[in-house]
Amino acid sequence: MMVDTNYNEPRLVALYDEDNAGQWDTDFYAGLIGDKPLRIADVGCGTGSFAVRLALAGHTLTGIDPARGMLEVARARAGGEKVTWLQGTAADLPPGPFDAALMTGHAFQCLLTEAEILETLVAVRSRLVSGGTFYFETRNPAAKAWLAWDSGSTGPEIQESSAGTLEVEWELISAEEQYDGVLVTFEDRTLFRSDGERFVSRSILKFVRAEVLKDLLERAGFNSVDWYGDWEGGPFMEASSREIIVAARR
């Protein structure tokens, strides 16, 4: 799994929670998880906000992420001592067993090949109890979200942040059609007006097709899958849903 520059550069990591302040996804997953105390693995936990939230609600959490910079923020946040933090990917998780696993924030799209996706699915399933559930989401390629990931002729967006005024712009580099989905490459560029320091980060994300994902889940050994198309719990519609939200049970 490639670790994006944004996830290790301290100045950008410090702004991650501000840039991702919405809770519609985590509220949805929290509702599915419920109140009964569970042993949960948060794969690609990032700065740990959801892991800590679940730990404070009474669950037992293990958070794992490949980015050292993100984990430093996770460990330092209020309530961070209630979570076991590890650096690595799903393959590096302890045996568990876990009652549930999560992969939020579209982290699943950092798995760029079928082999990487299958490896992750197998690794997570092997650590779940019978009936345990893996929750994750990936953007539906049919919605072509990447078309909005380009500042184009509008120029940089001016943003106010805890670090002062920023100039942020995006460029869509390519959207490569593949038999199993679309591989999207884009850049985001952030300029800190306070001192003129500029960061450029190139990212690659996989938009896997739903039928391919269904096959991979079956090959990984998941017994049943619930499919959702939005954060209100609506059904997944392949032609129109923006999200492919998955609850896969062992």
C-alpha positions in Angstrom: 0.0 0.0 0.0 1.4 3.4 -1.0 1.6 6.0 1.8 0.6 9.4 0.5 2.8 12.3 1.3 -0.1 14.0 3.0 -0.2 11.3 5.7 3.4 11.8 6.9 4.1 15.5 6.4 3.5 17.1 9.9 2.0 20.4 8.6 -0.5 18.5 6.4 -1.3 15.8 9.0 -2.1 18.5 11.5 -4.8 19.7 9.2 -6.3 16.3 8.4 -9.1 16.4 10.9 -10.1 19.9 9.8 -10.3 18.7 6.2 -12.3 15.6 7.1 -14.6 17.0 9.7 -17.8 15.3 8.5 -19.2 12.4 10.5 -21.9 11.0 8.2 -19.8 7.9 7.5 -18.7 7.2 11.0 -22.2 7.9 12.4 -23.5 5.3 9.9 -20.9 2.7 10.9 -21.4 3.4 14.6 -25.1 2.7 14.2 -24.4 -0.6 12.5 -21.9 -1.6 15.2 -24.3 -0.9 18.0 -23.8 -0.4 21.7 -22.8 -3.9 22.8 -19.1 -3.9 23.6 -17.1 -5.4 20.8 -13.4 -6.1 19.9 -12.8 -3.9 16.8 -9.9 -3.5 14.4 -9.7 -0.1 12.7 -7.6 -0.7 9.6 -6.2 2.4 8.1 -7.2 4.3 11.3 -5.5 7.6 10.2 -5.5 10.1 13.1 -7.6 7.8 15.2 -10.7 10.0 15.7 -13.2 7.2 15.1 -11.2 4.6 16.9 -11.1 6.8 20.0 -14.8 7.5 19.7 -15.6 3.8 19.7 -13.2 3.1 22.6 -14.9 5.8 24.6 -18.2 4.2 23.8 -17.0 1.0 25.5 -15.5 -1.0 22.7 -12.0 -2.5 22.7 -10.0 -1.0 19.8 -6.9 -1.8 17.9 -6.0 0.9 15.3 -3.5 0.2 12.6 -2.1 2.5 9.9 0.9 2.4 7.6 1.6 6.2 8.1 3.8 7.0 11.1 2.7 10.7 11.0 -1.0 9.8 11.3 -0.3 7.5 14.2 1.6 10.2 16.1 -1.5 12.3 16.1 -3.7 9.3 17.0 -1.5 8.5 20.0 -1.5 12.1 21.2 -5.2 12.8 21.0 -7.4 12.9 24.0 -8.5 9.3 24.8 -5.8 7.9 22.6 -4.5 5.8 25.6 -7.6 3.7 25.3 -6.6 2.3 21.9 -3.8 -0.1 21.0 -2.0 1.6 18.1 0.1 -0.3 15.5 1.9 0.7 12.4 1.3 -1.5 9.3 -1.5 -2.9 7.1 -4.2 -5.5 7.6 -1.6 -8.3 7.2 0.2 -6.9 10.3 -2.9 -7.2 12.6 -2.5 -9.4 15.6 -4.6 -12.7 15.5 -7.4 -11.2 17.4 -10.0 -12.5 17.4 -12.0 -9.4 16.5 -15.8 -9.1 16.4 -15.7 -6.4 13.8 -13.2 -4.6 11.5 -13.4 -1.2 9.9 -11.8 0.5 6.9 -13.2 4.0 6.7 -12.3 7.3 4.9 -12.1 5.5 1.5 -8.9 3.9 2.6 -9.9 0.8 0.8 -9.2 2.7 -2.5 -5.5 2.8 -1.7 -5.5 -1.0 -2.6 -4.6 -0.6 -6.2 -4.7 -4.2 -7.5 -7.0 -7.2 -7.2 -4.1 -9.0 -5.4 -3.9 -6.2 -2.8 -7.6 -6.2 -2.3 -7.8 -9.9 -1.9 -4.9 -10.0 0.5 -6.5 -7.4 2.7 -9.9 -9.2 2.6 -8.3 -12.5 3.5 -6.2 -11.0 6.3 -9.2 -9.3 7.9 -11.5 -12.3 7.6 -8.9 -14.6 9.2 -8.9 -12.4 12.3 -12.7 -12.2 12.7 -14.8 -14.5 14.8 -17.5 -16.5 13.1 -20.2 -14.0 12.2 -17.8 -11.1 12.6 -18.3 -8.2 10.2 -15.9 -6.1 8.0 -17.2 -2.7 7.3 -15.7 -0.5 4.5 -16.6 1.7 1.5 -15.2 2.5 -1.9 -16.5 5.1 -4.4 -18.6 3.7 -7.2 -16.8 4.1 -10.5 -20.1 4.7 -12.3 -20.4 8.1 -10.5 -17.0 9.3 -11.8 -16.2 11.4 -8.7 -12.7 12.1 -10.0 -14.2 14.5 -12.6 -14.5 17.0 -9.7 -10.9 16.6 -8.6 -9.4 19.3 -10.8 -9.2 23.0 -10.1 -8.9 23.7 -13.8 -9.1 27.3 -14.8 -10.7 28.5 -11.5 -7.3 28.7 -9.8 -6.5 27.8 -6.2 -9.2 27.6 -3.5 -8.5 29.9 -0.6 -9.1 28.2 2.7 -8.9 29.5 6.3 -7.4 26.9 8.7 -5.8 26.7 12.2 -2.5 27.2 10.3 -3.7 30.4 8.7 -4.7 31.0 5.1 -4.0 28.3 2.6 -4.1 28.1 -1.2 -5.2 24.7 -2.3 -5.5 23.3 -5.8 -6.0 19.9 -7.5 -5.1 18.4 -10.8 -6.5 15.3 -12.3 -3.6 13.5 -13.9 -5.3 10.5 -15.4 -8.3 8.1 -15.1 -7.2 4.8 -16.6 -10.0 2.4 -17.5 -9.1 -1.2 -16.4 -11.0 -4.5 -16.7 -11.7 -4.4 -12.9 -12.3 -0.7 -12.4 -10.6 2.7 -12.9 -7.2 3.8 -11.6 -7.2 7.5 -10.9 -4.1 9.6 -10.4 -4.3 13.2 -9.1 -2.3 15.8 -7.4 -3.1 18.3 -4.6 -1.0 21.3 -3.9 -1.1 23.3 -0.7 0.5 26.7 -0.1 0.9 28.1 3.4 0.6 31.9 2.9 2.1 32.5 6.3 5.6 31.5 5.1 5.2 30.5 1.4 5.9 26.8 2.1 4.3 24.6 -0.6 3.6 20.9 -0.6 2.7 18.8 -3.6 1.3 15.3 -3.2 0.4 12.8 -5.9 -2.2 10.2 -5.1 -3.4 7.0 -6.8 -6.8 5.5 -6.0 -8.6 2.4 -7.3 -12.3 2.6 -8.2 -13.1 -1.1 -8.2 -16.3 -2.3 -10.0 -19.0 -3.7 -7.8 -19.1 -7.1 -9.6 -15.4 -7.5 -9.2 -15.6 -6.6 -5.5 -18.4 -9.2 -5.0 -16.2 -11.9 -6.6 -13.2 -11.0 -4.4 -15.4 -11.1 -1.2 -16.6 -14.5 -2.2 -13.0 -15.7 -2.9 -11.9 -14.3 0.4 -14.5 -16.5 2.1 -17.1 -14.0 3.4 -20.4 -15.7 3.8 -22.9 -12.9 3.3 -22.7 -9.2 2.4 -25.0 -6.3 2.9 -24.6 -3.5 0.3 -25.5 0.1 0.8 -25.4 3.0 -1.7 -25.4 6.0 0.6 -24.9 7.1 4.2 -28.6 7.0 5.0 -28.6 3.2 4.4 -30.2 3.3 1.0 -29.7 0.3 -1.3 -26.7 0.1 -3.6 -27.7 1.0 -7.2 -24.8 0.2 -9.6 -25.8 2.8 -12.2 -26.3 5.7 -9.8 -25.0 5.3 -6.2 -22.0 7.4 -5.4 -20.8 4.9 -2.8 -20.3 1.1 -2.5 -20.7 0.6 1.3 -20.1 -3.0 2.4 -20.9 -5.0 5.6 -19.3 -8.4 4.9 -19.7 -11.2 7.5 -17.5 -14.2 8.0 
